[in-house]
Amino acid sequence: SASGASVVAIDNKIEQAMDLVKNHLMYAVREEVEVLKEQIKELLEKNSQLERENSLLKTLASPEQLEKFQS
């Protein structure tokens, strides 16, 4: 019947629209994940650098200076 065919056509259009939305969201999420991975990498490098600096500063600090940080 004609009305049955139009329901199927509408269902197909809805399915296509949902697929487009899903594909767009997947693409957007993947892009965001890449950005976050890069930020994590940069933060890990910065953290490592700060830990090395901290370690060096601790070796150069006097016992009195170190005591201030432990209280």
PDB file of N, CA, C, O and CB in Angstrom:
ATOM      1  N   SER A   1       0.839  -1.205   0.000  1.00  0.00           N
ATOM      2  CA  SER A   1       0.000   0.000   0.000  1.00  0.00           C
ATOM      3  C   SER A   1       0.870   1.249   0.000  1.00  0.00           C
ATOM      4  O   SER A   1       2.035   1.200   0.396  1.00  0.00           O
ATOM      5  CB  SER A   1      -0.947   0.009   1.222  1.00  0.00           C
ATOM      6  N   ALA A   2       0.319   2.342  -0.434  1.00  0.00           N
ATOM      7  CA  ALA A   2       1.063   3.606  -0.547  1.00  0.00           C
ATOM      8  C   ALA A   2       1.445   4.142   0.823  1.00  0.00           C
ATOM      9  O   ALA A   2       2.561   4.625   1.018  1.00  0.00           O
ATOM     10  CB  ALA A   2       0.236   4.652  -1.303  1.00  0.00           C
ATOM     11  N   SER A   3       0.502   4.056   1.789  1.00  0.00           N
ATOM     12  CA  SER A   3       0.813   4.581   3.123  1.00  0.00           C
ATOM     13  C   SER A   3       1.884   3.727   3.803  1.00  0.00           C
ATOM     14  O   SER A   3       2.721   4.250   4.538  1.00  0.00           O
ATOM     15  CB  SER A   3      -0.462   4.631   3.997  1.00  0.00           C
ATOM     16  N   GLY A   4       1.859   2.437   3.562  1.00  0.00           N
ATOM     17  CA  GLY A   4       2.893   1.545   4.103  1.00  0.00           C
ATOM     18  C   GLY A   4       4.257   1.886   3.543  1.00  0.00           C
ATOM     19  O   GLY A   4       5.251   1.876   4.270  1.00  0.00           O
ATOM     20  N   ALA A   5       4.311   2.188   2.256  1.00  0.00           N
ATOM     21  CA  ALA A   5       5.573   2.551   1.597  1.00  0.00           C
ATOM     22  C   ALA A   5       6.107   3.868   2.143  1.00  0.00           C
ATOM     23  O   ALA A   5       7.315   4.029   2.315  1.00  0.00           O
ATOM     24  CB  ALA A   5       5.380   2.652   0.071  1.00  0.00           C
ATOM     25  N   SER A   6       5.198   4.819   2.418  1.00  0.00           N
ATOM     26  CA  SER A   6       5.661   6.110   2.939  1.00  0.00           C
ATOM     27  C   SER A   6       6.179   5.972   4.371  1.00  0.00           C
ATOM     28  O   SER A   6       7.106   6.679   4.766  1.00  0.00           O
ATOM     29  CB  SER A   6       4.525   7.148   2.888  1.00  0.00           C
ATOM     30  N   VAL A   7       5.584   5.066   5.148  1.00  0.00           N
ATOM     31  CA  VAL A   7       6.082   4.815   6.517  1.00  0.00           C
ATOM     32  C   VAL A   7       7.490   4.231   6.453  1.00  0.00           C
ATOM     33  O   VAL A   7       8.376   4.629   7.209  1.00  0.00           O
ATOM     34  CB  VAL A   7       5.128   3.844   7.293  1.00  0.00           C
ATOM     35  N   VAL A   8       7.683   3.279   5.533  1.00  0.00           N
ATOM     36  CA  VAL A   8       9.014   2.680   5.353  1.00  0.00           C
ATOM     37  C   VAL A   8      10.016   3.754   4.917  1.00  0.00           C
ATOM     38  O   VAL A   8      11.142   3.791   5.413  1.00  0.00           O
ATOM     39  CB  VAL A   8       8.963   1.527   4.304  1.00  0.00           C
ATOM     40  N   ALA A   9       9.605   4.628   3.989  1.00  0.00           N
ATOM     41  CA  ALA A   9      10.484   5.706   3.514  1.00  0.00           C
ATOM     42  C   ALA A   9      10.854   6.644   4.659  1.00  0.00           C
ATOM     43  O   ALA A   9      12.008   7.055   4.786  1.00  0.00           O
ATOM     44  CB  ALA A   9       9.804   6.500   2.377  1.00  0.00           C
ATOM     45  N   ILE A  10       9.868   6.981   5.492  1.00  0.00           N
ATOM     46  CA  ILE A  10      10.128   7.851   6.649  1.00  0.00           C
ATOM     47  C   ILE A  10      11.072   7.152   7.625  1.00  0.00           C
ATOM     48  O   ILE A  10      12.009   7.764   8.139  1.00  0.00           O
ATOM     49  CB  ILE A  10       8.799   8.236   7.363  1.00  0.00           C
ATOM     50  N   ASP A  11      10.820   5.867   7.877  1.00  0.00           N
ATOM     51  CA  ASP A  11      11.709   5.102   8.763  1.00  0.00           C
ATOM     52  C   ASP A  11      13.143   5.094   8.232  1.00  0.00           C
ATOM     53  O   ASP A  11      14.098   5.231   8.996  1.00  0.00           O
ATOM     54  CB  ASP A  11      11.197   3.657   8.917  1.00  0.00           C
ATOM     55  N   ASN A  12      13.280   4.934   6.919  1.00  0.00           N
ATOM     56  CA  ASN A  12      14.617   4.942   6.309  1.00  0.00           C
ATOM     57  C   ASN A  12      15.295   6.292   6.478  1.00  0.00           C
ATOM     58  O   ASN A  12      16.490   6.361   6.767  1.00  0.00           O
ATOM     59  CB  ASN A  12      14.528   4.591   4.823  1.00  0.00           C
ATOM     60  N   LYS A  13      14.531   7.365   6.296  1.00  0.00           N
ATOM     61  CA  LYS A  13      15.084   8.720   6.468  1.00  0.00           C
ATOM     62  C   LYS A  13      15.534   8.933   7.914  1.00  0.00           C
ATOM     63  O   LYS A  13      16.602   9.492   8.166  1.00  0.00           O
ATOM     64  CB  LYS A  13      14.033   9.795   6.070  1.00  0.00           C
ATOM     65  N   ILE A  14      14.706   8.482   8.857  1.00  0.00           N
ATOM     66  CA  ILE A  14      15.054   8.609  10.282  1.00  0.00           C
ATOM     67  C   ILE A  14      16.334   7.829  10.569  1.00  0.00           C
ATOM     68  O   ILE A  14      17.226   8.316  11.264  1.00  0.00           O
ATOM     69  CB  ILE A  14      13.892   8.099  11.189  1.00  0.00           C
ATOM     70  N   GLU A  15      16.413   6.626  10.034  1.00  0.00           N
ATOM     71  CA  GLU A  15      17.604   5.798  10.242  1.00  0.00           C
ATOM     72  C   GLU A  15      18.852   6.464   9.666  1.00  0.00           C
ATOM     73  O   GLU A  15      19.912   6.450  10.292  1.00  0.00           O
ATOM     74  CB  GLU A  15      17.409   4.415   9.608  1.00  0.00           C
ATOM     75  N   GLN A  16      18.724   7.047   8.473  1.00  0.00           N
ATOM     76  CA  GLN A  16      19.854   7.753   7.854  1.00  0.00           C
ATOM     77  C   GLN A  16      20.280   8.953   8.705  1.00  0.00           C
ATOM     78  O   GLN A  16      21.469   9.200   8.902  1.00  0.00           O
ATOM     79  CB  GLN A  16      19.482   8.218   6.428  1.00  0.00           C
ATOM     80  N   ALA A  17      19.289   9.688   9.202  1.00  0.00           N
ATOM     81  CA  ALA A  17      19.589  10.854  10.045  1.00  0.00           C
ATOM     82  C   ALA A  17      20.296  10.417  11.327  1.00  0.00           C
ATOM     83  O   ALA A  17      21.253  11.056  11.763  1.00  0.00           O
ATOM     84  CB  ALA A  17      18.292  11.630  10.388  1.00  0.00           C
ATOM     85  N   MET A  18      19.820   9.325  11.928  1.00  0.00           N
ATOM     86  CA  MET A  18      20.440   8.813  13.156  1.00  0.00           C
ATOM     87  C   MET A  18      21.882   8.365  12.888  1.00  0.00           C
ATOM     88  O   MET A  18      22.772   8.596  13.707  1.00  0.00           O
ATOM     89  CB  MET A  18      19.612   7.636  13.731  1.00  0.00           C
ATOM     90  N   ASP A  19      22.102   7.725  11.738  1.00  0.00           N
ATOM     91  CA  ASP A  19      23.460   7.311  11.367  1.00  0.00           C
ATOM     92  C   ASP A  19      24.379   8.517  11.201  1.00  0.00           C
ATOM     93  O   ASP A  19      25.532   8.490  11.630  1.00  0.00           O
ATOM     94  CB  ASP A  19      23.434   6.491  10.069  1.00  0.00           C
ATOM     95  N   LEU A  20      23.860   9.577  10.576  1.00  0.00           N
ATOM     96  CA  LEU A  20      24.650  10.803  10.411  1.00  0.00           C
ATOM     97  C   LEU A  20      25.028  11.398  11.763  1.00  0.00           C
ATOM     98  O   LEU A  20      26.170  11.801  11.982  1.00  0.00           O
ATOM     99  CB  LEU A  20      23.871  11.836   9.583  1.00  0.00           C
ATOM    100  N   VAL A  21      24.048  11.447  12.665  1.00  0.00           N
ATOM    101  CA  VAL A  21      24.295  11.984  14.013  1.00  0.00           C
ATOM    102  C   VAL A  21      25.339  11.133  14.726  1.00  0.00           C
ATOM    103  O   VAL A  21      26.275  11.654  15.331  1.00  0.00           O
ATOM    104  CB  VAL A  21      22.979  12.032  14.843  1.00  0.00           C
ATOM    105  N   LYS A  22      25.165   9.815  14.645  1.00  0.00           N
ATOM    106  CA  LYS A  22      26.105   8.898  15.303  1.00  0.00           C
ATOM    107  C   LYS A  22      27.519   9.077  14.748  1.00  0.00           C
ATOM    108  O   LYS A  22      28.484   9.156  15.507  1.00  0.00           O
ATOM    109  CB  LYS A  22      25.647   7.433  15.124  1.00  0.00           C
ATOM    110  N   ASN A  23      27.634   9.141  13.419  1.00  0.00           N
ATOM    111  CA  ASN A  23      28.952   9.316  12.801  1.00  0.00           C
ATOM    112  C   ASN A  23      29.586  10.642  13.197  1.00  0.00           C
ATOM    113  O   ASN A  23      30.786  10.712  13.463  1.00  0.00           O
ATOM    114  CB  ASN A  23      28.839   9.231  11.282  1.00  0.00           C
ATOM    115  N   HIS A  24      28.773  11.688  13.235  1.00  0.00           N
ATOM    116  CA  HIS A  24      29.285  13.000  13.633  1.00  0.00           C
ATOM    117  C   HIS A  24      29.781  12.974  15.080  1.00  0.00           C
ATOM    118  O   HIS A  24      30.858  13.488  15.383  1.00  0.00           O
ATOM    119  CB  HIS A  24      28.194  14.076  13.462  1.00  0.00           C
ATOM    120  N   LEU A  25      28.993  12.376  15.964  1.00  0.00           N
ATOM    121  CA  LEU A  25      29.391  12.286  17.372  1.00  0.00           C
ATOM    122  C   LEU A  25      30.665  11.470  17.544  1.00  0.00           C
ATOM    123  O   LEU A  25      31.553  11.848  18.308  1.00  0.00           O
ATOM    124  CB  LEU A  25      28.268  11.671  18.202  1.00  0.00           C
ATOM    125  N   MET A  26      30.753  10.351  16.833  1.00  0.00           N
ATOM    126  CA  MET A  26      31.954   9.512  16.924  1.00  0.00           C
ATOM    127  C   MET A  26      33.192  10.292  16.468  1.00  0.00           C
ATOM    128  O   MET A  26      34.251  10.207  17.091  1.00  0.00           O
ATOM    129  CB  MET A  26      31.786   8.228  16.071  1.00  0.00           C
ATOM    130  N   TYR A  27      33.051  11.045  15.385  1.00  0.00           N
ATOM    131  CA  TYR A  27      34.156  11.847  14.874  1.00  0.00           C
ATOM    132  C   TYR A  27      34.558  12.912  15.899  1.00  0.00           C
ATOM    133  O   TYR A  27      35.741  13.105  16.177  1.00  0.00           O
ATOM    134  CB  TYR A  27      33.771  12.506  13.531  1.00  0.00           C
ATOM    135  N   ALA A  28      33.560  13.596  16.453  1.00  0.00           N
ATOM    136  CA  ALA A  28      33.831  14.655  17.436  1.00  0.00           C
ATOM    137  C   ALA A  28      34.508  14.082  18.678  1.00  0.00           C
ATOM    138  O   ALA A  28      35.441  14.681  19.214  1.00  0.00           O
ATOM    139  CB  ALA A  28      32.523  15.374  17.831  1.00  0.00           C
ATOM    140  N   VAL A  29      34.043  12.932  19.130  1.00  0.00           N
ATOM    141  CA  VAL A  29      34.632  12.295  20.319  1.00  0.00           C
ATOM    142  C   VAL A  29      36.075  11.874  20.036  1.00  0.00           C
ATOM    143  O   VAL A  29      36.960  12.075  20.868  1.00  0.00           O
ATOM    144  CB  VAL A  29      33.789  11.064  20.757  1.00  0.00           C
ATOM    145  N   ARG A  30      36.307  11.291  18.859  1.00  0.00           N
ATOM    146  CA  ARG A  30      37.681  10.879  18.507  1.00  0.00           C
ATOM    147  C   ARG A  30      38.623  12.073  18.488  1.00  0.00           C
ATOM    148  O   ARG A  30      39.747  11.995  18.983  1.00  0.00           O
ATOM    149  CB  ARG A  30      37.702  10.178  17.134  1.00  0.00           C
ATOM    150  N   GLU A  31      38.159  13.178  17.915  1.00  0.00           N
ATOM    151  CA  GLU A  31      38.993  14.388  17.879  1.00  0.00           C
ATOM    152  C   GLU A  31      39.310  14.869  19.289  1.00  0.00           C
ATOM    153  O   GLU A  31      40.450  15.221  19.592  1.00  0.00           O
ATOM    154  CB  GLU A  31      38.291  15.507  17.085  1.00  0.00           C
ATOM    155  N   GLU A  32      38.294  14.881  20.147  1.00  0.00           N
ATOM    156  CA  GLU A  32      38.486  15.329  21.531  1.00  0.00           C
ATOM    157  C   GLU A  32      39.449  14.402  22.270  1.00  0.00           C
ATOM    158  O   GLU A  32      40.280  14.864  23.052  1.00  0.00           O
ATOM    159  CB  GLU A  32      37.134  15.391  22.272  1.00  0.00           C
ATOM    160  N   VAL A  33      39.340  13.107  22.026  1.00  0.00           N
ATOM    161  CA  VAL A  33      40.243  12.134  22.657  1.00  0.00           C
ATOM    162  C   VAL A  33      41.687  12.420  22.249  1.00  0.00           C
ATOM    163  O   VAL A  33      42.590  12.362  23.084  1.00  0.00           O
ATOM    164  CB  VAL A  33      39.850  10.680  22.266  1.00  0.00           C
ATOM    165  N   GLU A  34      41.911  12.728  20.975  1.00  0.00           N
ATOM    166  CA  GLU A  34      43.268  13.040  20.509  1.00  0.00           C
ATOM    167  C   GLU A  34      43.816  14.285  21.210  1.00  0.00           C
ATOM    168  O   GLU A  34      44.977  14.313  21.620  1.00  0.00           O
ATOM    169  CB  GLU A  34      43.278  13.246  18.979  1.00  0.00           C
ATOM    170  N   VAL A  35      42.982  15.305  21.344  1.00  0.00           N
ATOM    171  CA  VAL A  35      43.393  16.537  22.039  1.00  0.00           C
ATOM    172  C   VAL A  35      43.755  16.214  23.490  1.00  0.00           C
ATOM    173  O   VAL A  35      44.780  16.669  23.996  1.00  0.00           O
ATOM    174  CB  VAL A  35      42.260  17.612  21.986  1.00  0.00           C
ATOM    175  N   LEU A  36      42.909  15.427  24.150  1.00  0.00           N
ATOM    176  CA  LEU A  36      43.152  15.084  25.554  1.00  0.00           C
ATOM    177  C   LEU A  36      44.405  14.227  25.717  1.00  0.00           C
ATOM    178  O   LEU A  36      45.151  14.400  26.681  1.00  0.00           O
ATOM    179  CB  LEU A  36      41.944  14.350  26.134  1.00  0.00           C
ATOM    180  N   LYS A  37      44.641  13.308  24.785  1.00  0.00           N
ATOM    181  CA  LYS A  37      45.865  12.488  24.834  1.00  0.00           C
ATOM    182  C   LYS A  37      47.099  13.380  24.767  1.00  0.00           C
ATOM    183  O   LYS A  37      48.063  13.176  25.504  1.00  0.00           O
ATOM    184  CB  LYS A  37      45.886  11.457  23.672  1.00  0.00           C
ATOM    185  N   GLU A  38      47.062  14.370  23.878  1.00  0.00           N
ATOM    186  CA  GLU A  38      48.188  15.291  23.726  1.00  0.00           C
ATOM    187  C   GLU A  38      48.391  16.106  25.010  1.00  0.00           C
ATOM    188  O   GLU A  38      49.523  16.312  25.448  1.00  0.00           O
ATOM    189  CB  GLU A  38      47.956  16.234  22.520  1.00  0.00           C
ATOM    190  N   GLN A  39      47.288  16.566  25.607  1.00  0.00           N
ATOM    191  CA  GLN A  39      47.388  17.326  26.861  1.00  0.00           C
ATOM    192  C   GLN A  39      47.957  16.458  27.980  1.00  0.00           C
ATOM    193  O   GLN A  39      48.775  16.924  28.774  1.00  0.00           O
ATOM    194  CB  GLN A  39      46.007  17.877  27.269  1.00  0.00           C
ATOM    195  N   ILE A  40      47.530  15.205  28.047  1.00  0.00           N
ATOM    196  CA  ILE A  40      48.046  14.285  29.067  1.00  0.00           C
ATOM    197  C   ILE A  40      49.546  14.096  28.886  1.00  0.00           C
ATOM    198  O   ILE A  40      50.305  14.116  29.855  1.00  0.00           O
ATOM    199  CB  ILE A  40      47.319  12.918  28.996  1.00  0.00           C
ATOM    200  N   LYS A  41      49.970  13.910  27.626  1.00  0.00           N
ATOM    201  CA  LYS A  41      51.399  13.735  27.329  1.00  0.00           C
ATOM    202  C   LYS A  41      52.194  14.956  27.801  1.00  0.00           C
ATOM    203  O   LYS A  41      53.234  14.813  28.444  1.00  0.00           O
ATOM    204  CB  LYS A  41      51.618  13.507  25.808  1.00  0.00           C
ATOM    205  N   GLU A  42      51.701  16.153  27.480  1.00  0.00           N
ATOM    206  CA  GLU A  42      52.386  17.385  27.885  1.00  0.00           C
ATOM    207  C   GLU A  42      52.440  17.512  29.404  1.00  0.00           C
ATOM    208  O   GLU A  42      53.465  17.902  29.963  1.00  0.00           O
ATOM    209  CB  GLU A  42      51.686  18.610  27.283  1.00  0.00           C
ATOM    210  N   LEU A  43      51.332  17.180  30.069  1.00  0.00           N
ATOM    211  CA  LEU A  43      51.290  17.283  31.529  1.00  0.00           C
ATOM    212  C   LEU A  43      52.224  16.271  32.191  1.00  0.00           C
ATOM    213  O   LEU A  43      52.858  16.581  33.200  1.00  0.00           O
ATOM    214  CB  LEU A  43      49.861  17.077  32.032  1.00  0.00           C
ATOM    215  N   LEU A  44      52.313  15.065  31.632  1.00  0.00           N
ATOM    216  CA  LEU A  44      53.233  14.060  32.174  1.00  0.00           C
ATOM    217  C   LEU A  44      54.678  14.533  32.043  1.00  0.00           C
ATOM    218  O   LEU A  44      55.481  14.356  32.959  1.00  0.00           O
ATOM    219  CB  LEU A  44      53.046  12.707  31.454  1.00  0.00           C
ATOM    220  N   GLU A  45      55.005  15.137  30.898  1.00  0.00           N
ATOM    221  CA  GLU A  45      56.360  15.665  30.693  1.00  0.00           C
ATOM    222  C   GLU A  45      56.652  16.797  31.677  1.00  0.00           C
ATOM    223  O   GLU A  45      57.730  16.850  32.269  1.00  0.00           O
ATOM    224  CB  GLU A  45      56.533  16.164  29.241  1.00  0.00           C
ATOM    225  N   LYS A  46      55.690  17.696  31.845  1.00  0.00           N
ATOM    226  CA  LYS A  46      55.860  18.823  32.773  1.00  0.00           C
ATOM    227  C   LYS A  46      56.014  18.314  34.206  1.00  0.00           C
ATOM    228  O   LYS A  46      56.858  18.802  34.958  1.00  0.00           O
ATOM    229  CB  LYS A  46      54.655  19.797  32.677  1.00  0.00           C
ATOM    230  N   ASN A  47      55.191  17.327  34.577  1.00  0.00           N
ATOM    231  CA  ASN A  47      55.253  16.754  35.917  1.00  0.00           C
ATOM    232  C   ASN A  47      56.619  16.118  36.168  1.00  0.00           C
ATOM    233  O   ASN A  47      57.204  16.283  37.238  1.00  0.00           O
ATOM    234  CB  ASN A  47      54.136  15.716  36.110  1.00  0.00           C
ATOM    235  N   SER A  48      57.108  15.403  35.185  1.00  0.00           N
ATOM    236  CA  SER A  48      58.414  14.761  35.294  1.00  0.00           C
ATOM    237  C   SER A  48      59.516  15.811  35.493  1.00  0.00           C
ATOM    238  O   SER A  48      60.410  15.642  36.322  1.00  0.00           O
ATOM    239  CB  SER A  48      58.701  13.909  34.037  1.00  0.00           C
ATOM    240  N   GLN A  49      59.432  16.886  34.724  1.00  0.00           N
ATOM    241  CA  GLN A  49      60.406  17.978  34.842  1.00  0.00           C
ATOM    242  C   GLN A  49      60.338  18.604  36.240  1.00  0.00           C
ATOM    243  O   GLN A  49      61.371  18.854  36.861  1.00  0.00           O
ATOM    244  CB  GLN A  49      60.150  19.056  33.755  1.00  0.00           C
ATOM    245  N   LEU A  50      59.124  18.856  36.728  1.00  0.00           N
ATOM    246  CA  LEU A  50      58.962  19.465  38.051  1.00  0.00           C
ATOM    247  C   LEU A  50      59.454  18.538  39.160  1.00  0.00           C
ATOM    248  O   LEU A  50      60.011  19.000  40.156  1.00  0.00           O
ATOM    249  CB  LEU A  50      57.495  19.827  38.290  1.00  0.00           C
ATOM    250  N   GLU A  51      59.250  17.233  38.990  1.00  0.00           N
ATOM    251  CA  GLU A  51      59.748  16.281  39.991  1.00  0.00           C
ATOM    252  C   GLU A  51      61.276  16.284  40.035  1.00  0.00           C
ATOM    253  O   GLU A  51      61.871  16.196  41.109  1.00  0.00           O
ATOM    254  CB  GLU A  51      59.231  14.861  39.688  1.00  0.00           C
ATOM    255  N   ARG A  52      61.910  16.384  38.854  1.00  0.00           N
ATOM    256  CA  ARG A  52      63.382  16.460  38.818  1.00  0.00           C
ATOM    257  C   ARG A  52      63.866  17.747  39.486  1.00  0.00           C
ATOM    258  O   ARG A  52      64.817  17.728  40.267  1.00  0.00           O
ATOM    259  CB  ARG A  52      63.901  16.390  37.353  1.00  0.00           C
ATOM    260  N   GLU A  53      63.204  18.866  39.176  1.00  0.00           N
ATOM    261  CA  GLU A  53      63.571  20.144  39.800  1.00  0.00           C
ATOM    262  C   GLU A  53      63.406  20.070  41.310  1.00  0.00           C
ATOM    263  O   GLU A  53      64.269  20.524  42.061  1.00  0.00           O
ATOM    264  CB  GLU A  53      62.718  21.293  39.230  1.00  0.00           C
ATOM    265  N   ASN A  54      62.290  19.495  41.749  1.00  0.00           N
ATOM    266  CA  ASN A  54      62.003  19.375  43.174  1.00  0.00           C
ATOM    267  C   ASN A  54      63.075  18.543  43.867  1.00  0.00           C
ATOM    268  O   ASN A  54      63.546  18.890  44.950  1.00  0.00           O
ATOM    269  CB  ASN A  54      60.618  18.752  43.396  1.00  0.00           C
ATOM    270  N   SER A  55      63.449  17.445  43.230  1.00  0.00           N
ATOM    271  CA  SER A  55      64.475  16.569  43.789  1.00  0.00           C
ATOM    272  C   SER A  55      65.806  17.313  43.927  1.00  0.00           C
ATOM    273  O   SER A  55      66.483  17.210  44.950  1.00  0.00           O
ATOM    274  CB  SER A  55      64.651  15.319  42.907  1.00  0.00           C
ATOM    275  N   LEU A  56      66.166  18.061  42.886  1.00  0.00           N
ATOM    276  CA  LEU A  56      67.408  18.837  42.919  1.00  0.00           C
ATOM    277  C   LEU A  56      67.356  19.896  44.017  1.00  0.00           C
ATOM    278  O   LEU A  56      68.314  20.063  44.771  1.00  0.00           O
ATOM    279  CB  LEU A  56      67.665  19.501  41.553  1.00  0.00           C
ATOM    280  N   LEU A  57      66.235  20.608  44.105  1.00  0.00           N
ATOM    281  CA  LEU A  57      66.101  21.657  45.121  1.00  0.00           C
ATOM    282  C   LEU A  57      66.187  21.078  46.530  1.00  0.00           C
ATOM    283  O   LEU A  57      66.738  21.707  47.433  1.00  0.00           O
ATOM    284  CB  LEU A  57      64.774  22.405  44.945  1.00  0.00           C
ATOM    285  N   LYS A  58      65.639  19.877  46.713  1.00  0.00           N
ATOM    286  CA  LYS A  58      65.722  19.229  48.032  1.00  0.00           C
ATOM    287  C   LYS A  58      67.170  18.919  48.400  1.00  0.00           C
ATOM    288  O   LYS A  58      67.560  19.036  49.562  1.00  0.00           O
ATOM    289  CB  LYS A  58      64.887  17.933  48.050  1.00  0.00           C
ATOM    290  N   THR A  59      67.967  18.522  47.403  1.00  0.00           N
ATOM    291  CA  THR A  59      69.376  18.211  47.703  1.00  0.00           C
ATOM    292  C   THR A  59      70.163  19.484  48.018  1.00  0.00           C
ATOM    293  O   THR A  59      71.151  19.442  48.751  1.00  0.00           O
ATOM    294  CB  THR A  59      70.030  17.468  46.515  1.00  0.00           C
ATOM    295  N   LEU A  60      69.725  20.610  47.466  1.00  0.00           N
ATOM    296  CA  LEU A  60      70.439  21.873  47.690  1.00  0.00           C
ATOM    297  C   LEU A  60      69.951  22.617  48.935  1.00  0.00           C
ATOM    298  O   LEU A  60      70.630  23.515  49.432  1.00  0.00           O
ATOM    299  CB  LEU A  60      70.290  22.769  46.476  1.00  0.00           C
ATOM    300  N   ALA A  61      68.776  22.242  49.434  1.00  0.00           N
ATOM    301  CA  ALA A  61      68.184  22.964  50.566  1.00  0.00           C
ATOM    302  C   ALA A  61      68.879  22.593  51.874  1.00  0.00           C
ATOM    303  O   ALA A  61      69.392  21.488  52.044  1.00  0.00           O
ATOM    304  CB  ALA A  61      66.676  22.665  50.666  1.00  0.00           C
ATOM    305  N   SER A  62      68.874  23.550  52.779  1.00  0.00           N
ATOM    306  CA  SER A  62      69.429  23.291  54.113  1.00  0.00           C
ATOM    307  C   SER A  62      68.410  22.495  54.929  1.00  0.00           C
ATOM    308  O   SER A  62      67.223  22.489  54.604  1.00  0.00           O
ATOM    309  CB  SER A  62      69.801  24.630  54.840  1.00  0.00           C
ATOM    310  N   PRO A  63      68.874  21.821  55.994  1.00  0.00           N
ATOM    311  CA  PRO A  63      67.934  21.087  56.862  1.00  0.00           C
ATOM    312  C   PRO A  63      66.816  21.985  57.400  1.00  0.00           C
ATOM    313  O   PRO A  63      65.673  21.548  57.533  1.00  0.00           O
ATOM    314  CB  PRO A  63      68.688  20.454  58.034  1.00  0.00           C
ATOM    315  N   GLU A  64      67.154  23.248  57.709  1.00  0.00           N
ATOM    316  CA  GLU A  64      66.139  24.184  58.222  1.00  0.00           C
ATOM    317  C   GLU A  64      65.067  24.464  57.163  1.00  0.00           C
ATOM    318  O   GLU A  64      63.875  24.507  57.469  1.00  0.00           O
ATOM    319  CB  GLU A  64      66.805  25.512  58.667  1.00  0.00           C
ATOM    320  N   GLN A  65      65.505  24.649  55.929  1.00  0.00           N
ATOM    321  CA  GLN A  65      64.547  24.904  54.843  1.00  0.00           C
ATOM    322  C   GLN A  65      63.644  23.689  54.619  1.00  0.00           C
ATOM    323  O   GLN A  65      62.437  23.834  54.425  1.00  0.00           O
ATOM    324  CB  GLN A  65      65.292  25.259  53.535  1.00  0.00           C
ATOM    325  N   LEU A  66      64.227  22.510  54.647  1.00  0.00           N
ATOM    326  CA  LEU A  66      63.447  21.289  54.439  1.00  0.00           C
ATOM    327  C   LEU A  66      62.429  21.094  55.552  1.00  0.00           C
ATOM    328  O   LEU A  66      61.316  20.622  55.318  1.00  0.00           O
ATOM    329  CB  LEU A  66      64.370  20.070  54.354  1.00  0.00           C
ATOM    330  N   GLU A  67      62.825  21.464  56.770  1.00  0.00           N
ATOM    331  CA  GLU A  67      61.943  21.312  57.935  1.00  0.00           C
ATOM    332  C   GLU A  67      60.656  22.122  57.758  1.00  0.00           C
ATOM    333  O   GLU A  67      59.578  21.676  58.152  1.00  0.00           O
ATOM    334  CB  GLU A  67      62.672  21.751  59.223  1.00  0.00           C
ATOM    335  N   LYS A  68      60.773  23.300  57.171  1.00  0.00           N
ATOM    336  CA  LYS A  68      59.600  24.165  56.958  1.00  0.00           C
ATOM    337  C   LYS A  68      58.543  23.479  56.097  1.00  0.00           C
ATOM    338  O   LYS A  68      57.347  23.681  56.305  1.00  0.00           O
ATOM    339  CB  LYS A  68      60.024  25.486  56.301  1.00  0.00           C
ATOM    340  N   PHE A  69      58.972  22.678  55.141  1.00  0.00           N
ATOM    341  CA  PHE A  69      58.027  22.025  54.228  1.00  0.00           C
ATOM    342  C   PHE A  69      57.396  20.781  54.830  1.00  0.00           C
ATOM    343  O   PHE A  69      56.352  20.325  54.365  1.00  0.00           O
ATOM    344  CB  PHE A  69      58.722  21.660  52.937  1.00  0.00           C
ATOM    345  N   GLN A  70      58.023  20.229  55.860  1.00  0.00           N
ATOM    346  CA  GLN A  70      57.493  19.002  56.446  1.00  0.00           C
ATOM    347  C   GLN A  70      56.460  19.261  57.527  1.00  0.00           C
ATOM    348  O   GLN A  70      55.762  18.339  57.948  1.00  0.00           O
ATOM    349  CB  GLN A  70      58.612  18.183  57.013  1.00  0.00           C
ATOM    350  N   SER A  71      56.352  20.491  57.979  1.00  0.00           N
ATOM    351  CA  SER A  71      55.374  20.779  59.037  1.00  0.00           C
ATOM    352  C   SER A  71      54.002  21.025  58.461  1.00  0.00           C
ATOM    353  O   SER A  71      53.056  21.281  59.206  1.00  0.00           O
ATOM    354  CB  SER A  71      55.809  21.984  59.860  1.00  0.00           C
TER     355      SER A  71
END
